[in-house]
Amino acid sequence: LGLSESQAIAKYNEIKNNPFDSIKGCLRLNEDTMLQKFQFYQNELGFSLEQIFNDFRLISYDTTSDESKPTSVRAKIKFFRDELDFDNEQMQTDAIFSYDIETLRAKVAFLKKAFGFDKSHIKQMPSILNYDTETLTAKADFYKKHLGFTSKQFKDFPNLFSFDCDEESTKPTAIINKISFYKNFIGLKDSHLKAYPCLLSYDTVSDESVPTSIKAKLKFYRDELGFDNKHIQKSPSLLNHDCVSDETKPS
């Protein structure tokens, strides 16, 4: 596989000590079978060696059976391509091949019924298929409780499901703390964040030295245009703009 001896030993020990028996079991595969599986993912989906190692469960799946066997990777690839219009890049999402097709169909049906998703929304965030319905419901309930979101609002911003929605989280990147930042630092209200959910995806932690951070954008509006918080409160969409690129680049 092109690893150095030290890399190979380190990777072997990492797999050997993995808590998943299916992953540890891959060490019992013979060399030809192991190589075939790596080549399958590289040739069929364009996976890099690093991507395969990052989700080594891929090696434990059936890559030889044809599309008629529902548990085979080929059948799953057909499902992703035919029913969700995924391309190779969208299938390079950790863990989605660990689910059987019926489970995937059930998740798609849930997203459609609960939030109005269609395949285009799932394509925007393929990793949403890694969440179970209970987790998705809990995350949606968080946004509904704190910001008054509606169920249909999530289809425009599926990435909202990727964030930490723990109400007790002390992580500065958690949504509960981003909400506090916008309220306390800028004076935005719940209604502003409900109208501009994309604000919740931005970096509210880094200081003004990080050009893409909210604090850097606020500094730009303050220093270059004399804006204060009241201007941002009237037009929160200002924070959506690129305040970094030079004047030759459209923004």
C-alpha positions in Angstrom: 0.0 0.0 0.0 3.0 2.3 -0.1 3.4 2.9 3.6 6.8 3.0 5.2 7.6 0.3 7.8 7.0 2.6 10.7 3.7 3.8 9.2 2.7 0.2 8.6 3.4 -0.9 12.2 1.6 2.1 13.6 -1.5 1.4 11.4 -1.4 -2.3 12.3 -1.4 -1.5 16.0 -4.2 1.1 15.6 -6.3 -1.5 13.8 -5.4 -4.3 16.3 -6.5 -2.1 19.2 -9.7 -0.9 17.6 -12.9 -1.6 19.6 -14.8 -2.8 16.6 -14.3 -6.6 16.1 -15.2 -6.2 12.4 -12.2 -3.8 12.0 -9.8 -6.0 13.9 -11.0 -9.0 11.8 -9.7 -7.3 8.7 -6.2 -8.2 9.9 -7.1 -11.9 9.2 -7.7 -11.2 5.5 -5.1 -12.5 3.1 -3.0 -10.0 1.2 -4.8 -10.5 -2.1 -8.2 -9.9 -0.6 -7.0 -6.8 1.3 -5.5 -5.4 -1.8 -8.6 -6.1 -3.8 -10.7 -4.1 -1.3 -8.4 -1.2 -1.3 -8.3 -1.1 -5.1 -12.1 -1.4 -5.3 -12.7 1.8 -3.3 -9.9 3.6 -5.2 -11.0 2.6 -8.6 -14.8 2.7 -8.2 -15.1 5.8 -5.9 -11.8 7.6 -6.1 -11.1 7.1 -2.4 -7.6 7.9 -1.3 -5.6 5.6 0.9 -6.1 8.0 3.8 -9.9 8.0 3.4 -10.0 4.2 3.5 -7.8 4.2 6.6 -9.9 6.9 8.3 -13.0 4.5 8.0 -11.4 1.1 8.0 -14.8 -0.5 8.4 -14.9 -0.2 4.6 -12.5 -3.1 4.4 -14.9 -5.3 6.3 -17.7 -4.9 3.8 -18.6 -7.1 0.8 -17.0 -5.6 -2.3 -17.3 -8.7 -4.5 -21.0 -9.5 -4.7 -23.0 -7.8 -7.5 -25.8 -5.2 -7.1 -28.5 -7.9 -6.5 -27.2 -8.6 -3.0 -28.6 -5.7 -0.8 -25.7 -5.8 1.7 -23.0 -5.5 -0.9 -21.1 -2.2 -1.5 -22.0 -2.4 -5.2 -25.7 -2.4 -4.2 -25.2 0.6 -1.9 -23.4 2.5 -4.6 -26.3 1.8 -7.0 -28.7 3.1 -4.4 -26.7 6.3 -3.8 -26.4 6.9 -7.5 -29.9 5.9 -8.7 -32.0 7.2 -5.8 -30.0 10.1 -4.4 -28.0 11.2 -7.4 -24.7 11.0 -5.4 -21.5 11.3 -7.3 -18.2 9.9 -6.0 -17.4 12.9 -3.9 -20.7 12.6 -2.0 -20.0 9.0 -1.3 -16.7 9.8 0.3 -18.5 10.4 3.5 -17.4 8.5 6.6 -19.6 5.6 7.7 -22.5 5.9 5.2 -21.6 2.4 3.8 -22.1 0.9 7.2 -25.9 1.0 6.8 -28.0 -1.5 4.9 -30.2 -0.2 2.1 -33.4 -0.5 4.0 -32.0 1.6 6.9 -30.9 4.2 4.4 -34.3 4.3 2.8 -35.9 4.7 6.2 -33.7 7.6 6.9 -34.5 9.3 3.6 -38.2 8.8 4.2 -37.9 10.3 7.7 -36.0 13.4 6.4 -38.7 13.8 3.7 -41.6 13.5 6.1 -40.2 15.4 9.1 -38.4 18.2 7.3 -39.5 18.2 3.7 -36.1 17.1 2.4 -35.6 15.8 -1.1 -32.5 14.2 -2.6 -31.0 17.7 -3.4 -31.0 18.6 0.3 -29.3 15.3 1.3 -26.7 15.9 -1.5 -25.8 19.1 0.2 -24.9 17.2 3.4 -24.4 13.5 2.8 -23.2 12.9 6.3 -26.7 13.6 7.6 -27.3 9.9 6.7 -25.0 9.0 9.6 -27.5 10.4 12.2 -30.3 8.3 13.6 -33.8 9.7 13.7 -33.6 10.3 17.5 -30.5 12.5 17.1 -32.0 14.4 14.2 -35.2 15.0 16.1 -33.3 16.1 19.2 -31.3 18.6 17.2 -34.4 19.9 15.5 -36.1 20.3 18.8 -33.2 22.4 20.1 -33.5 24.9 17.2 -37.3 25.0 17.6 -37.0 25.6 21.4 -34.3 28.2 21.3 -34.9 30.0 18.0 -38.5 29.1 17.0 -37.4 27.3 13.9 -40.1 25.4 11.8 -39.6 21.9 10.6 -39.5 23.0 7.0 -36.7 25.5 7.7 -34.1 22.8 7.9 -34.2 21.8 4.3 -32.6 25.2 3.3 -29.8 24.7 5.9 -29.2 20.9 6.3 -25.7 21.7 7.8 -27.5 22.9 11.0 -27.7 19.2 11.9 -23.9 18.9 11.9 -23.4 21.2 14.9 -23.2 20.5 18.6 -26.7 21.2 19.9 -26.1 20.2 23.5 -27.8 22.7 25.8 -25.2 22.2 28.5 -22.1 22.2 26.2 -19.2 24.4 27.4 -17.5 24.2 23.9 -17.3 27.7 22.4 -18.3 26.3 19.0 -21.6 24.8 20.4 -24.7 26.4 19.0 -25.9 27.4 22.4 -22.8 29.5 22.8 -22.9 30.9 19.3 -26.4 32.1 20.1 -25.1 33.7 23.3 -22.3 35.4 21.3 -24.7 37.0 18.8 -27.1 38.2 21.6 -24.4 39.5 24.0 -21.7 40.7 21.6 -23.9 42.2 18.9 -27.4 42.4 20.3 -29.1 40.2 17.8 -32.4 38.6 18.8 -33.8 35.1 18.2 -35.8 36.5 15.3 -32.6 37.6 13.6 -31.1 34.1 13.9 -34.3 32.5 12.7 -34.3 34.7 9.6 -30.5 34.2 9.0 -29.7 30.6 10.1 -26.5 30.7 8.1 -25.0 32.9 10.8 -24.9 29.8 13.1 -22.4 28.2 10.8 -19.8 31.0 11.1 -16.7 31.2 13.3 -17.7 33.2 16.3 -14.7 32.1 18.4 -11.6 33.3 16.6 -10.4 36.9 17.1 -10.0 39.7 14.6 -6.8 38.2 13.2 -8.7 35.4 11.5 -10.1 37.1 8.4 -13.2 34.9 8.0 -14.3 35.1 11.6 -17.3 37.2 12.7 -15.1 39.4 14.9 -12.9 40.2 11.8 -16.0 41.1 9.8 -17.3 43.3 12.6 -13.9 45.1 12.7 -14.1 45.6 9.0 -17.5 47.3 9.1 -16.5 49.3 12.2 -13.1 50.5 10.8 -13.9 50.9 7.1 -17.5 52.1 7.3 -18.0 53.3 10.8 -20.8 50.8 11.5 -21.8 49.9 15.0 -23.9 47.1 16.4 -27.1 48.9 15.6 -26.3 48.8 11.8 -25.7 45.0 12.1 -28.9 44.5 14.0 -30.8 46.3 11.2 -29.1 44.2 8.5 -27.6 40.9 9.9 -27.1 39.7 6.3 -24.0 42.0 6.3 -22.2 39.2 8.2 -22.8 36.8 5.2 -20.4 38.8 3.0 -16.8 38.2 2.3 -15.0 41.2 3.9 -11.5 39.8 3.1 -11.0 39.4 -0.6 -9.6 42.4 -2.6 -11.8 44.5 -4.9 -11.0 42.5 -8.0 -12.8 39.4 -6.6 -16.6 39.4 -6.7 -18.1 39.0 -3.2 
